[in-house]
Amino acid sequence: MLNVGESAGLVERLRYWWEQESRRPTGGSPAARVAQIYRRRDMLRTLVARDLKKKYSTSYLGYIWTLLEPSLLIAVYWAIFAHVVRLGVHHYVLFLAVGVLPFNWFRACVNGGTDALTGNAKLISSINLPREIYPLALVVVKTIEFLLTVPIIIFVAILYGKAPSLSHLPLFFLALIIEFTLCLGLVLLFSAWTTLFNDLERALTSFLRLWFYLSPVLYPTGRVPGVGRQLYELNPMVGIIELQRSVWFAHNTTLPWHVLLVSFVGAGLAFVGGWAAFIKLEPAVLKEL
């Protein structure tokens, strides 16, 4: 075991290493990049505030649009799948809201990620910042926008007379962490790829539409036939949405822990793989910008 003197010396060496890494201009090891982002966290806040101000201060309705757009979408799905297709899901509007809003967050991140670097080309060429800060700012903005839509879920729950399960409430925050990690990894990946390959942006639009229908947004996971169930559950959004729904449907939702493990591992792999690809492609991206 380390004594008090050795522990103090170790802490001091770690502090010195952190300070040296954070002073690097940009690039370096992943730890150095994290240190650089932390040192320039003021710029991260500025970028987030800029994007939020651009969206909400230039519109007369502002925040109302944030609630109105997904509410109309939920109403359309409810009209079709509750009255035409007749899925027969209990409290279907609440069921929809808890699926549509997290997926909208995911889709907004991936779609926005295609422009995370090219849309900030002037800043990237004029200000020496760690380039990861731009995809990170985008994901933070979309996360805030998602949280601003949570009152829709609460309002629908009040109409149904349902209260969240307090024992399952921590799972909501776990779902946030997993989805944030997944989104950040994919945004890092696609922000670099779409800078080099412009046609990828169109392909992503179609891919996200397919991903939507392969996620349990409109229907329960239990409705998926047994033959393709194992492949279906490899989708990390399945576990994320199930976590969200367990907060409101605790008594009739069985948490498939293996699916949650897939989501957790999938989000981690997406983050590590996306960041590694971002670092590898960074020189080519900078030339392109």
C-alpha positions as CSV (number, residue, x, y, z in Angstrom):
1,M,0.0,0.0,0.0
2,L,1.1,3.6,-0.7
3,N,1.8,5.7,2.4
4,V,0.7,9.3,2.7
5,G,4.0,10.7,1.2
6,E,3.9,8.4,-1.8
7,S,0.2,9.1,-2.4
8,A,0.9,12.9,-2.4
9,G,3.8,12.4,-4.8
10,L,1.7,10.4,-7.2
11,V,-1.1,13.0,-7.1
12,E,1.5,15.7,-7.8
13,R,3.0,13.8,-10.7
14,L,-0.5,13.2,-12.2
15,R,-1.3,17.0,-11.8
16,Y,1.9,17.9,-13.5
17,W,1.3,15.4,-16.4
18,W,-2.3,16.8,-16.8
19,E,-1.0,20.4,-17.0
20,Q,1.6,19.5,-19.6
21,E,-0.8,17.5,-21.7
22,S,-3.4,20.3,-21.6
23,R,-0.9,22.8,-22.9
24,R,-0.2,20.9,-26.1
25,P,-1.6,22.9,-29.0
26,T,-3.9,20.1,-30.4
27,G,-3.7,16.4,-31.1
28,G,-1.6,13.8,-29.3
29,S,-2.9,10.9,-27.2
30,P,-6.6,10.5,-26.3
31,A,-5.7,11.7,-22.7
32,A,-4.0,14.8,-24.1
33,R,-7.1,15.5,-26.2
34,V,-9.4,15.2,-23.2
35,A,-7.1,17.6,-21.3
36,Q,-7.2,20.1,-24.2
37,I,-11.0,20.0,-24.3
38,Y,-11.2,20.5,-20.6
39,R,-8.8,23.5,-20.8
40,R,-10.9,25.0,-23.6
41,R,-14.3,24.2,-22.0
42,D,-15.1,27.9,-22.2
43,M,-15.2,27.6,-26.0
44,L,-17.4,24.5,-25.7
45,R,-19.9,26.5,-23.7
46,T,-19.7,29.3,-26.2
47,L,-20.4,27.0,-29.2
48,V,-23.3,25.4,-27.3
49,A,-24.7,28.8,-26.4
50,R,-24.3,30.0,-30.0
51,D,-26.2,27.1,-31.5
52,L,-29.0,27.3,-28.9
53,K,-29.3,31.1,-29.4
54,K,-29.4,30.7,-33.2
55,K,-32.3,28.2,-33.0
56,Y,-34.4,29.9,-30.3
57,S,-33.8,33.6,-30.7
58,T,-34.4,33.8,-34.4
59,S,-37.9,32.3,-34.2
60,Y,-41.1,33.9,-32.9
61,L,-42.3,30.6,-31.5
62,G,-38.9,29.5,-30.2
63,Y,-39.3,26.8,-27.6
64,I,-42.9,26.1,-28.7
65,W,-41.6,24.7,-32.0
66,T,-39.4,22.3,-29.9
67,L,-42.6,20.9,-28.3
68,L,-44.9,21.3,-31.3
69,E,-43.0,19.3,-34.0
70,P,-42.6,16.1,-32.0
71,S,-46.1,16.4,-30.6
72,L,-47.6,16.5,-34.1
73,L,-45.4,13.6,-35.1
74,I,-46.7,11.6,-32.1
75,A,-50.3,12.5,-33.0
76,V,-49.8,11.2,-36.6
77,Y,-48.3,7.9,-35.4
78,W,-51.1,7.5,-32.8
79,A,-53.8,8.1,-35.5
80,I,-52.3,5.5,-37.8
81,F,-51.1,2.8,-35.5
82,A,-53.7,3.0,-32.8
83,H,-56.8,3.4,-35.1
84,V,-55.8,2.1,-38.5
85,V,-53.2,-0.7,-37.8
86,R,-54.7,-1.2,-34.3
87,L,-51.6,-2.4,-32.4
88,G,-53.6,-2.5,-29.2
89,V,-50.9,-1.2,-27.0
90,H,-52.1,0.2,-23.6
91,H,-51.5,3.9,-23.1
92,Y,-50.2,4.1,-26.6
93,V,-49.6,7.9,-26.8
94,L,-47.3,7.6,-23.8
95,F,-45.7,4.5,-25.3
96,L,-45.1,6.5,-28.5
97,A,-43.7,9.6,-26.8
98,V,-41.1,7.6,-24.8
99,G,-39.9,6.0,-28.1
100,V,-40.2,8.9,-30.6
101,L,-38.4,11.5,-28.5
102,P,-35.2,9.5,-27.7
103,F,-35.0,8.4,-31.4
104,N,-35.5,12.0,-32.6
105,W,-32.5,13.0,-30.4
106,F,-30.5,10.2,-31.9
107,R,-31.5,11.1,-35.5
108,A,-30.8,14.8,-34.9
109,C,-27.3,14.0,-33.7
110,V,-26.4,11.8,-36.6
111,N,-28.0,14.2,-39.2
112,G,-26.3,17.2,-37.6
113,G,-23.0,15.4,-37.3
114,T,-22.6,15.5,-41.1
115,D,-22.2,19.3,-40.8
116,A,-20.3,19.4,-37.5
117,L,-16.9,20.1,-39.1
118,T,-17.8,21.6,-42.5
119,G,-20.2,24.1,-40.9
120,N,-17.4,25.3,-38.6
121,A,-14.7,25.3,-41.3
122,K,-13.8,29.0,-40.8
123,L,-13.5,28.6,-37.0
124,I,-11.4,25.4,-37.5
125,S,-9.0,27.3,-39.8
126,S,-8.7,30.4,-37.7
127,I,-8.8,29.1,-34.1
128,N,-6.5,26.5,-32.7
129,L,-9.0,24.2,-30.8
130,P,-9.2,20.4,-30.4
131,R,-11.3,19.5,-33.3
132,E,-13.4,17.0,-31.2
133,I,-14.9,20.1,-29.5
134,Y,-17.2,20.7,-32.5
135,P,-18.9,17.3,-32.6
136,L,-19.1,17.3,-28.8
137,A,-20.8,20.8,-28.9
138,L,-23.4,19.4,-31.4
139,V,-24.2,16.4,-29.2
140,V,-24.5,18.6,-26.1
141,V,-26.9,20.9,-28.0
142,K,-29.1,18.1,-29.2
143,T,-29.1,16.6,-25.7
144,I,-30.4,19.8,-24.3
145,E,-33.0,20.0,-27.0
146,F,-34.1,16.4,-26.1
147,L,-34.4,17.3,-22.4
148,L,-36.5,20.3,-23.4
149,T,-39.0,17.9,-25.0
150,V,-39.4,15.7,-21.8
151,P,-42.4,17.9,-20.7
152,I,-44.3,16.2,-23.5
153,I,-43.9,12.9,-21.8
154,I,-44.8,14.3,-18.5
155,F,-47.9,16.0,-19.9
156,V,-49.1,12.8,-21.6
157,A,-48.5,10.8,-18.4
158,I,-50.6,13.3,-16.4
159,L,-53.4,12.8,-19.0
160,Y,-53.3,9.1,-18.5
161,G,-52.9,9.5,-14.7
162,K,-49.6,7.6,-14.7
163,A,-46.6,8.4,-12.5
164,P,-43.0,7.3,-13.1
165,S,-41.7,4.4,-11.1
166,L,-39.3,5.9,-8.6
167,S,-37.3,2.7,-8.4
168,H,-36.8,2.8,-12.2
169,L,-36.2,6.5,-12.4
170,P,-32.3,6.1,-12.3
171,L,-32.7,4.0,-15.5
172,F,-33.7,7.2,-17.3
173,F,-30.3,8.8,-16.5
174,L,-28.6,5.5,-17.5
175,A,-30.3,5.7,-20.8
176,L,-29.2,9.3,-21.2
177,I,-25.6,8.3,-20.6
178,I,-25.7,5.3,-23.0
179,E,-27.4,7.3,-25.8
180,F,-25.1,10.3,-25.3
181,T,-22.1,8.0,-25.7
182,L,-23.5,6.3,-28.8
183,C,-24.4,9.6,-30.4
184,L,-21.0,11.2,-29.7
185,G,-19.2,8.2,-31.2
186,L,-21.3,8.2,-34.4
187,V,-21.0,12.0,-34.7
188,L,-17.3,11.8,-34.4
189,L,-17.2,9.2,-37.1
190,F,-19.7,10.7,-39.6
191,S,-18.4,14.3,-39.1
192,A,-15.1,13.1,-40.5
193,W,-16.4,10.7,-43.1
194,T,-18.9,13.2,-44.6
195,T,-16.2,15.8,-44.9
196,L,-14.3,13.4,-47.2
197,F,-17.2,11.7,-48.8
198,N,-20.1,14.0,-49.6
199,D,-22.4,11.3,-50.9
200,L,-22.5,9.7,-47.5
201,E,-24.9,12.3,-46.2
202,R,-27.7,11.1,-48.5
203,A,-27.0,7.5,-47.6
204,L,-27.3,8.4,-43.9
205,T,-30.8,9.8,-44.4
206,S,-32.0,6.5,-45.9
207,F,-30.1,4.5,-43.3
208,L,-31.7,6.5,-40.4
209,R,-35.2,5.9,-41.8
210,L,-34.5,2.2,-41.9
211,W,-33.0,2.3,-38.4
212,F,-36.2,4.0,-37.1
213,Y,-38.4,1.1,-38.2
214,L,-35.9,-1.4,-36.9
215,S,-36.2,0.2,-33.4
216,P,-39.1,-0.4,-31.0
217,V,-40.5,3.2,-31.4
218,L,-43.9,2.4,-32.9
219,Y,-44.3,-1.2,-31.6
220,P,-43.3,-3.3,-28.6
221,T,-40.1,-5.4,-28.8
222,G,-42.2,-8.4,-28.0
223,R,-44.0,-8.1,-31.4
224,V,-40.7,-9.0,-33.3
225,P,-40.9,-12.6,-34.5
226,G,-38.5,-15.1,-32.8
227,V,-36.5,-15.9,-36.0
228,G,-35.0,-12.4,-36.3
229,R,-35.2,-11.4,-32.7
230,Q,-31.5,-12.0,-31.9
231,L,-30.4,-9.8,-34.9
232,Y,-33.0,-7.2,-34.0
233,E,-31.7,-6.9,-30.4
234,L,-28.2,-6.1,-31.7
235,N,-29.6,-2.6,-32.3
236,P,-28.3,-0.5,-29.4
237,M,-31.4,1.8,-29.6
238,V,-33.6,-1.2,-28.5
239,G,-32.1,-1.3,-25.0
240,I,-32.0,2.5,-24.8
241,I,-35.7,2.8,-25.6
242,E,-36.6,-0.1,-23.3
243,L,-34.8,1.7,-20.5
244,Q,-36.8,4.8,-21.1
245,R,-40.1,2.9,-21.2
246,S,-39.4,1.0,-18.0
247,V,-39.6,4.3,-16.1
248,W,-43.3,4.6,-17.1
249,F,-44.3,1.0,-17.7
250,A,-42.5,-0.7,-14.9
251,H,-45.3,-3.1,-14.1
252,N,-45.7,-4.5,-17.6
253,T,-42.2,-4.1,-19.0
254,T,-39.6,-6.8,-18.5
255,L,-36.1,-5.4,-18.8
256,P,-34.1,-7.7,-21.1
257,W,-30.8,-7.3,-19.4
258,H,-28.9,-9.0,-22.3
259,V,-30.3,-6.3,-24.6
260,L,-29.2,-3.6,-22.2
261,L,-25.7,-5.1,-22.2
262,V,-25.7,-5.0,-26.0
263,S,-26.7,-1.3,-25.9
264,F,-24.0,-0.5,-23.3
265,V,-21.3,-2.4,-25.2
266,G,-22.5,-1.1,-28.6
267,A,-22.4,2.5,-27.4
268,G,-18.9,2.0,-26.0
269,L,-17.6,0.4,-29.2
270,A,-19.2,3.2,-31.3
271,F,-17.5,5.8,-29.1
272,V,-14.1,4.2,-29.2
273,G,-14.3,3.3,-32.9
274,G,-15.7,6.7,-33.9
275,W,-13.1,8.6,-32.0
276,A,-10.3,6.4,-33.3
277,A,-11.5,7.0,-36.9
278,F,-11.8,10.7,-36.2
279,I,-8.2,10.9,-35.0
280,K,-6.9,8.8,-38.0
281,L,-8.9,10.9,-40.6
282,E,-8.1,14.3,-38.9
283,P,-5.1,15.2,-41.2
284,A,-7.1,14.5,-44.4
285,V,-10.1,16.3,-43.0
286,L,-8.1,19.4,-42.2
287,K,-6.7,19.4,-45.8
288,E,-10.2,19.1,-47.2
289,L,-11.5,22.0,-45.0
